[in-house]
Amino acid sequence: MKDTIKIALVGGVFTLLGALGGAAVTGWSQVELARQKFNSDLVLKALESNSAEHRLETLKLLVETNLLKDSDIKQGVRDYAKAREKDPSVIPQVFHSQSFEPPVISNPRIYLLAGNKSKESLFSPYRQELEAAGFQVLGAKNIQDEGRPAQEEVRYFHSDDRAQAEKIAEVVKFKLSIPELPVKLYSDLRVKPGYIEIWFGK
């Protein structure tokens, strides 16, 4: 009986030590992943600027101020920036916003529009993503409007909605992989604040 109890106790101790060891390894892994993500987020943030020169200087700043704690990433950024000092224009601009963020205005309402039937396939995924972010999608329509531009555009109708329209346009531009996406103010007295149109072009 005593031997049985002793075996059970020893087995329990090793089980506990194994669990604690596994938890420690898991905890360390999570910390390491968080550290790597922090470093990569800093680099991506540095590449968001519209100015190539500013992107280069920001990369240098990350290295010189020791904000990058991972030695491999730090050395890689240092070498990358040095190799592009003479021509910063080759440093790509990276758009960090890959998904729609929660609205910054009250009662945000979106209408999805396209002038080409082939682009109707965009309606469903954009509706889902916008609604998941907190926007109300009023509808989606394929219209043949001569007054609409051939290219993509985001329209807003009240000056207070400009910042929201620009945020939406930035994400749409990234998702469609297009160089520019105009954000334009239109006048329509029938439209109440918060209404924005996403036009996917003809």
C-alpha positions in Angstrom: 0.0 0.0 0.0 2.8 2.4 1.0 4.6 1.6 -2.3 1.5 2.3 -4.3 1.1 5.7 -2.6 4.7 6.5 -3.1 4.5 5.6 -6.8 1.4 7.8 -7.1 3.0 10.7 -5.4 6.2 10.5 -7.6 4.0 10.2 -10.7 2.0 13.2 -9.6 5.2 15.3 -9.0 6.5 14.5 -12.5 3.2 15.3 -14.0 3.1 18.7 -12.2 6.7 19.4 -13.3 5.8 18.5 -16.8 2.8 20.8 -16.8 4.8 23.7 -15.3 7.5 23.2 -17.8 5.0 23.2 -20.7 3.4 26.3 -19.4 6.8 28.0 -19.1 7.7 27.1 -22.7 4.3 28.3 -23.9 4.6 31.5 -22.0 8.1 32.1 -23.4 6.9 31.4 -26.9 4.1 33.9 -26.5 6.5 36.6 -25.2 8.9 35.9 -28.1 6.1 36.1 -30.7 4.8 39.3 -29.2 8.3 40.8 -29.3 8.7 39.8 -33.0 5.3 41.3 -33.8 6.3 44.5 -32.1 9.4 44.8 -34.1 7.7 44.0 -37.4 4.9 46.5 -36.7 7.4 49.2 -36.1 9.0 48.5 -39.5 5.7 48.4 -41.3 4.7 51.7 -39.6 7.9 53.3 -40.9 6.9 52.3 -44.4 3.5 54.0 -44.4 4.6 57.5 -45.2 3.9 59.0 -48.6 7.5 60.4 -48.7 10.2 58.0 -49.7 12.8 60.2 -47.9 10.7 60.1 -44.8 10.4 56.3 -45.0 14.2 56.0 -45.2 14.8 58.4 -42.3 12.3 56.6 -40.2 14.0 53.2 -40.8 17.3 54.8 -39.8 15.7 56.2 -36.6 14.4 52.8 -35.6 18.0 51.5 -35.7 19.8 54.4 -34.2 17.4 54.7 -31.3 17.5 51.0 -30.5 13.8 50.7 -30.8 14.2 47.4 -32.6 15.2 44.9 -29.9 15.6 41.8 -32.2 19.2 41.9 -33.3 18.5 40.1 -36.7 15.7 42.5 -37.6 17.8 45.5 -36.5 20.7 44.4 -38.6 18.5 43.7 -41.6 16.8 47.1 -41.4 20.3 48.8 -41.1 21.6 47.0 -44.2 18.4 47.7 -46.1 18.4 51.4 -45.3 22.1 51.8 -46.1 21.7 50.1 -49.5 18.9 52.5 -50.5 20.4 55.8 -49.3 21.1 57.0 -52.8 17.7 56.2 -54.1 15.0 56.1 -51.4 12.3 56.0 -54.1 12.8 52.2 -54.3 11.6 51.8 -50.7 8.0 50.6 -51.1 5.1 52.3 -49.4 3.2 49.8 -47.2 -0.4 50.3 -46.2 -0.8 48.8 -42.8 -4.6 49.1 -42.9 -5.8 45.8 -44.4 -9.3 45.8 -42.9 -12.0 48.3 -42.1 -11.7 49.9 -38.6 -14.8 50.8 -36.5 -16.5 54.0 -37.7 -15.3 57.4 -36.5 -18.6 59.1 -37.2 -22.1 58.5 -35.9 -24.7 56.7 -38.0 -22.3 55.6 -40.7 -24.2 54.4 -43.8 -22.5 52.9 -46.9 -23.9 52.3 -50.4 -21.9 50.0 -52.7 -22.1 50.9 -56.4 -20.5 49.7 -59.7 -21.0 50.4 -63.4 -20.0 46.9 -64.6 -21.8 43.7 -63.9 -18.5 41.9 -63.5 -17.7 44.0 -60.4 -20.9 42.8 -58.6 -18.8 40.1 -57.1 -17.2 42.7 -54.9 -20.5 43.6 -53.2 -20.8 40.6 -50.9 -17.3 40.5 -49.3 -17.3 44.3 -48.8 -20.7 44.2 -47.3 -19.6 41.5 -44.8 -16.4 43.3 -43.8 -18.1 46.7 -43.5 -20.9 45.4 -41.4 -18.5 43.4 -39.2 -16.6 46.7 -38.6 -19.8 48.5 -37.5 -21.1 50.2 -40.7 -24.6 49.9 -42.0 -24.6 48.9 -45.6 -27.8 50.3 -47.1 -27.5 48.4 -50.4 -25.5 47.5 -53.5 -26.4 48.3 -57.1 -25.0 48.1 -60.6 -25.9 51.4 -62.3 -25.2 52.8 -65.7 -24.6 56.4 -64.8 -22.9 58.7 -67.4 -21.9 61.1 -64.6 -19.8 58.5 -62.8 -16.1 58.2 -63.5 -14.6 55.1 -65.1 -12.3 54.5 -62.1 -13.0 53.8 -58.5 -14.1 56.6 -56.1 -15.4 57.3 -52.6 -18.0 60.0 -52.3 -19.2 61.8 -49.2 -21.7 64.6 -48.9 -20.9 66.4 -45.6 -17.5 67.9 -44.7 -17.6 66.2 -41.3 -17.6 62.8 -43.0 -14.3 63.5 -44.8 -12.0 61.7 -42.4 -14.3 58.6 -42.5 -14.4 58.6 -46.2 -10.6 58.8 -46.4 -10.2 55.9 -44.0 -12.5 53.8 -46.1 -10.7 54.8 -49.3 -7.4 53.8 -47.9 -8.6 50.3 -47.2 -10.3 49.9 -50.5 -7.2 51.1 -52.4 -5.1 48.5 -50.5 -7.6 45.7 -51.2 -7.9 46.5 -54.9 -4.1 47.1 -55.3 -4.6 50.4 -57.2 -2.3 53.4 -57.0 -5.0 56.1 -56.3 -8.5 56.2 -55.1 -10.1 59.7 -55.2 -12.2 60.9 -52.2 -14.6 63.6 -53.3 -17.2 65.8 -51.7 -20.5 66.1 -53.5 -23.5 68.3 -52.8 -26.9 66.8 -52.3 -29.3 68.5 -49.9 -31.3 65.3 -49.6 -28.4 63.4 -48.1 -28.0 63.4 -44.3 -24.6 63.2 -42.5 -22.9 59.8 -42.3 -23.8 58.7 -45.8 -20.9 57.5 -48.0 -20.7 55.8 -51.4 -18.1 53.4 -52.5 -17.9 53.4 -56.3 -16.0 50.4 -57.9 -15.8 51.9 -61.3 -17.1 50.9 -64.7 
